[in-house]
Amino acid sequence: MIGAAWPAMYGELGVSDSRLGIVSTILTCCCIVANIYSPRLLNRFSTGSLIAASMLIIGLSTLGFGLSGTFASLCIFAVLLGLALGCIDAVMNNFMAVNYKSRHMNWLHGCWGLGATISPIILAAGMERFGTWRAGYFSVSGIHFVITIVLFLSLPLWKKVSKPTEQVEEYVKTDYKEVMRLKGIKLSLIAFFFYCALEISLGLWGSTYLVMIKKVTEEQAAGWLSLLFLGLTLGRLITGFLTFKLSNTQLIRIGGALVFVGILILFLSSRDAAYMIGFFIFGFGCGPIWPCLIHETPKRFGEAYSQLVVGLQLVASNAGNALAPLVFGAMAAYTGYATLPLYLVVLLIVTMIAIEIQNRRQTL
């Protein structure tokens, strides 16, 4: 939401537009901290209670965003929001990977896409109706409070679903140094880093590439970029049904091939319709890669280690999200934006090579 709201926010808060980078960095860093410490929290609290408490904090944080009158207060609420988001990310992904099938994991992340699509709409509706960006944050905060109530009421259901494992005891005995010695773990982290770098690089620089290189209007470029997220969402929802016939490994390979096709279309085409198709295919191909990689974690590394491994995978993902756009921004200052497709191809190749080497080593 903050990316959509920022043009209206920064002037009211009395700061420059560049301060958005500070908020984004705070969110990312706090997510990483929560990813790392999530196994320790699971030593003391159940999965359901952690999810419910984190959702409550998100509700309070988004309410705080709406009430913030200074940039400093916004940053304080960003810390709380980042910690809660990071905790939900790590705990929920591992819970789904251990207790549910690949189709459920893909549908879970497809619902993320739906939320990412709806939130700017809520924001825009609030601004149109009430004339302020704060209305959107108040609305979303209210939605989170309702979800929090539902989660607390449903706590007994979480215990019924969870497998009776000795994971908590293993978390106490295990540290990240031991996890880093697991077979294939470094390749897994490389794959997550470069995949997330790939996805966010087009998400952040795609519109600029079309405007600067393909000479389309800013309005068109912004609209077409939304097709990337539509493709991502539909890709995950449809992949959920494909898991009845195809394995995670097969779906990841198909996704990688589609991403490559999407990049080629964006690079080689010169027609507006082709750009729209390229964004959509790129997003559709990205759809199954992240959920299927996460779902493979308990099988590859064992359920006793999976929460720790998922935490590290999310750290690698957030690092890729944070660093890749900066790297391309610095590179574009010297080479220009025309190199974006080549940059994306390199990220894709490294991702797929890391995945395939890991597949081979862990099947030997």
C-alpha positions in Angstrom: 0.0 0.0 0.0 2.7 2.5 0.9 4.1 2.6 -2.6 0.6 3.6 -3.9 0.0 6.0 -1.1 3.4 7.7 -0.9 2.8 10.4 -3.6 0.1 11.8 -1.3 1.8 11.0 2.0 5.3 12.6 1.8 4.1 16.2 1.4 1.7 15.9 4.3 4.4 14.4 6.5 6.8 17.2 5.5 9.6 15.0 4.0 11.0 14.5 0.5 9.8 11.8 -1.8 13.1 9.9 -1.4 12.3 9.1 2.2 10.2 6.1 0.9 13.5 4.2 0.6 14.1 4.6 4.3 10.7 3.1 5.1 11.2 0.3 2.7 14.6 -0.5 4.2 13.1 -0.6 7.7 10.4 -3.0 6.6 12.9 -5.3 4.9 15.4 -5.3 7.8 12.8 -6.0 10.4 11.3 -8.8 8.2 14.8 -10.4 8.1 15.2 -10.1 11.9 11.8 -11.8 12.4 12.7 -14.5 9.9 15.8 -15.4 11.8 14.2 -15.4 15.3 10.9 -17.2 14.3 12.2 -20.6 15.4 12.9 -19.3 18.9 9.4 -17.8 19.1 8.0 -21.3 18.2 9.9 -22.7 21.3 7.5 -20.7 23.5 4.3 -20.1 21.5 2.1 -22.2 19.1 1.9 -21.5 15.4 -1.7 -20.3 15.6 -1.1 -17.9 18.5 2.0 -16.4 16.7 0.0 -15.9 13.5 -2.9 -14.3 15.4 -0.7 -12.1 17.5 1.3 -11.0 14.4 -2.0 -10.2 12.7 -3.0 -8.0 15.6 0.3 -6.1 15.4 -0.3 -5.6 11.7 -3.7 -4.1 12.5 -2.2 -1.8 15.1 0.6 -0.8 12.8 -1.6 0.0 9.8 -3.8 2.0 12.2 -0.6 3.8 13.3 0.3 4.5 9.7 -3.1 6.2 9.2 -2.7 8.3 12.4 1.0 9.2 11.8 1.6 13.0 11.7 5.4 12.8 11.4 7.9 10.7 9.5 9.4 9.5 12.8 6.2 8.0 14.0 5.7 6.3 10.6 9.1 4.7 11.0 8.3 3.4 14.4 5.1 1.7 13.1 7.2 0.4 10.2 9.4 -1.4 12.6 6.4 -3.1 14.2 4.9 -3.9 10.8 8.1 -5.4 9.5 8.6 -7.7 12.5 5.0 -8.9 12.3 5.1 -9.5 8.5 8.4 -11.4 8.9 7.1 -13.6 11.6 3.9 -14.5 9.6 6.1 -15.1 6.5 8.4 -17.6 8.2 5.9 -19.4 10.5 3.0 -19.7 8.0 5.2 -20.9 5.1 6.8 -23.6 7.2 3.4 -24.6 8.6 1.9 -25.0 5.1 5.0 -26.8 3.8 4.9 -29.4 6.6 1.2 -29.9 7.0 -0.3 -29.3 3.5 0.3 -30.2 -0.1 1.9 -28.2 -2.9 -1.4 -27.0 -4.3 -2.3 -25.4 -0.9 1.0 -23.6 -0.8 0.4 -22.2 -4.3 -3.1 -21.2 -3.5 -1.8 -19.5 -0.3 0.6 -17.4 -2.4 -2.1 -16.8 -5.0 -4.1 -15.2 -2.2 -1.1 -13.0 -1.5 -1.4 -11.7 -5.1 -5.1 -11.0 -4.6 -4.3 -9.0 -1.5 -1.6 -7.1 -3.3 -4.0 -6.3 -6.1 -6.9 -5.2 -3.8 -5.0 -3.0 -1.3 -4.3 -0.1 -3.8 -7.9 -0.3 -4.9 -9.0 0.2 -1.2 -6.5 3.0 -0.9 -7.8 4.7 -4.1 -11.4 4.3 -3.0 -10.7 5.9 0.4 -8.9 8.8 -1.2 -11.8 9.4 -3.7 -14.5 9.1 -1.0 -12.8 10.9 1.9 -10.0 12.9 0.2 -7.2 11.4 2.2 -4.8 8.5 2.0 -5.4 7.9 5.8 -8.9 6.4 5.0 -7.4 3.5 3.1 -5.1 2.6 6.0 -8.0 2.8 8.5 -10.0 0.5 6.3 -7.2 -2.1 6.0 -6.5 -1.9 9.7 -10.2 -2.7 10.4 -10.0 -5.7 8.0 -6.9 -7.0 9.9 -8.7 -6.6 13.3 -11.6 -8.7 12.0 -9.1 -11.4 10.7 -7.4 -11.3 14.1 -10.6 -12.1 15.9 -11.3 -15.0 13.5 -7.7 -16.3 14.1 -8.0 -16.3 17.9 -11.4 -18.0 17.7 -9.9 -20.7 15.4 -6.8 -21.5 17.6 -8.0 -25.1 18.4 -8.1 -25.9 14.7 -4.4 -25.2 14.3 -3.6 -27.9 16.8 -5.7 -30.4 15.0 -3.9 -29.8 11.7 -0.3 -29.8 13.0 1.6 -33.0 12.7 2.8 -34.4 16.1 6.5 -33.9 15.6 9.4 -33.1 18.0 10.3 -30.0 16.1 10.3 -27.7 19.1 12.9 -29.9 20.9 15.0 -29.9 17.7 14.9 -26.1 17.5 16.3 -25.8 21.0 19.2 -28.1 20.1 19.9 -26.7 16.7 21.5 -23.4 15.6 22.0 -21.8 12.3 25.7 -22.9 12.1 24.5 -26.5 12.1 21.8 -25.8 9.5 24.4 -24.2 7.2 26.1 -27.6 7.1 23.1 -29.3 5.6 23.5 -30.8 2.2 22.3 -28.3 -0.5 21.4 -25.5 1.8 23.8 -22.9 0.2 22.4 -23.7 -3.2 18.9 -23.3 -1.9 19.7 -19.8 -0.5 21.3 -18.8 -3.8 18.2 -19.9 -5.6 15.9 -17.9 -3.3 18.2 -14.8 -3.5 18.4 -14.7 -7.3 14.7 -15.6 -7.9 13.4 -12.8 -5.7 16.0 -10.5 -7.3 14.6 -11.5 -10.7 10.9 -10.9 -9.8 11.4 -7.6 -8.1 13.8 -6.2 -10.7 11.1 -6.3 -13.4 8.5 -5.2 -10.9 10.4 -2.0 -10.1 12.2 -1.2 -13.3 9.8 -2.6 -15.9 7.8 0.6 -16.4 11.0 2.7 -16.6 12.3 0.3 -19.3 9.2 0.7 -21.4 9.2 4.5 -21.1 12.9 5.0 -21.7 13.6 2.3 -24.3 10.3 1.4 -25.9 9.0 4.9 -25.8 5.5 4.1 -24.4 3.7 6.6 -22.3 4.0 6.6 -18.5 0.3 5.8 -18.0 0.5 2.8 -20.4 3.7 1.5 -18.8 2.2 1.7 -15.3 -1.0 0.0 -16.4 0.8 -2.8 -18.2 3.0 -3.5 -15.3 -0.1 -4.6 -13.3 -0.3 -7.5 -15.7 2.8 -8.9 -14.2 1.1 -9.2 -10.8 -2.1 -10.5 -12.4 0.0 -13.2 -14.2 1.7 -14.0 -10.9 -1.6 -14.5 -9.1 -3.2 -16.5 -11.8 -0.1 -18.6 -12.2 -0.2 -19.6 -8.6 -3.9 -20.3 -8.5 -3.7 -22.5 -11.6 -0.6 -24.2 -10.5 -2.5 -25.4 -7.5 -4.6 -27.6 -9.8 -1.6 -28.7 -11.9 0.1 -30.2 -8.8 -2.4 -33.1 -9.1 -0.4 -34.2 -12.2 3.0 -32.5 -12.0 5.7 -32.4 -9.4 7.2 -29.3 -7.8 10.4 -29.8 -9.8 8.5 -30.0 -13.1 6.4 -26.9 -12.3 9.5 -24.9 -11.4 11.2 -25.9 -14.7 8.0 -24.9 -16.7 7.9 -21.6 -14.8 11.5 -20.9 -15.6 10.9 -21.5 -19.3 7.9 -19.2 -19.3 9.8 -16.5 -17.5 12.5 -16.7 -20.3 9.8 -16.4 -23.0 8.4 -13.4 -21.3 11.8 -11.7 -21.2 12.4 -12.4 -24.9 9.0 -10.9 -25.8 9.8 -7.7 -23.9 13.2 -7.5 -25.4 12.5 -8.3 -29.0 9.0 -6.9 -29.6 8.0 -3.4 -30.7 4.2 -3.6 -30.3 2.1 -2.5 -27.4 0.1 -5.8 -27.3 3.4 -7.8 -27.1 4.5 -5.8 -24.1 1.3 -6.7 -22.3 1.7 -10.3 -23.2 5.4 -10.3 -22.1 4.6 -8.9 -18.6 1.8 -11.4 -18.2 3.8 -14.4 -19.3 6.7 -13.3 -17.1 4.4 -13.1 -14.1 2.6 -16.4 -14.9 6.0 -18.2 -15.1 7.1 -16.7 -11.8 3.9 -18.0 -10.2 4.9 -21.5 -9.2 8.6 -21.1 -8.6 8.7 -19.6 -5.0 5.8 -21.6 -3.5 7.1 -24.9 -5.0 10.6 -24.2 -3.7 9.3 -23.5 -0.2 7.1 -26.6 -0.3 10.1 -28.8 -1.1 11.9 -27.6 2.1 10.7 -30.2 4.7 11.3 -33.0 2.2 14.8 -31.8 1.3 16.1 -30.9 4.7 13.8 -32.7 7.2 10.8 -31.4 9.2 12.9 -30.9 12.3 15.1 -28.4 10.5 12.5 -26.9 8.2 11.5 -23.8 10.3 15.2 -22.8 10.6 15.7 -23.4 6.8 12.6 -21.5 5.9 13.8 -18.6 8.0 17.1 -18.5 6.1 15.3 -18.8 2.8 13.2 -15.8 3.6 16.3 -13.9 4.7 17.9 -14.7 1.3 14.6 -13.7 -0.4 14.5 -10.3 1.4 18.2 -9.7 0.7 17.5 -10.3 -3.0 14.5 -7.9 -2.9 16.7 -5.2 -1.3 19.9 -5.5 -3.2 19.0 -6.4 -6.8 17.1 -3.1 -7.7 20.1 -1.2 -6.2 22.5 -3.1 -8.3 20.6 -2.5 -11.5 20.0 1.1 -10.7 23.8 1.6 -10.4 24.5 -0.4 -13.5 21.8 1.5 -15.5 23.6 4.8 -14.7 26.5 3.5 -16.9 24.9 1.2 -19.4 21.4 2.6 -19.7 18.0 0.8 -19.2 18.3 -1.2 -22.4 20.4 -3.8 -20.4 17.4 -4.7 -18.2 16.4 -7.8 -20.2 20.0 -9.1 -20.2 20.1 -8.5 -16.4 16.9 -10.5 -16.0 18.3 -13.3 -18.1 21.4 -13.6 -16.0 19.4 -13.6 -12.7 17.1 -16.4 -14.2 20.0 -18.5 -15.4 21.7 -18.4 -12.0 18.4 -19.2 -10.3 17.7 -22.3 -12.5 21.3 -23.5 -12.3 21.3 -23.4 -8.5 18.0 -25.3 -8.4 19.1 -28.0 -10.9 22.5 -28.6 -9.2 20.6 -28.9 -5.9 18.2 -31.3 -7.4 21.0 -33.5 -8.7 23.0 -33.5 -5.5 20.1 -34.3 -3.3 19.0 -37.2 -5.5 22.4 -38.8 -5.5 
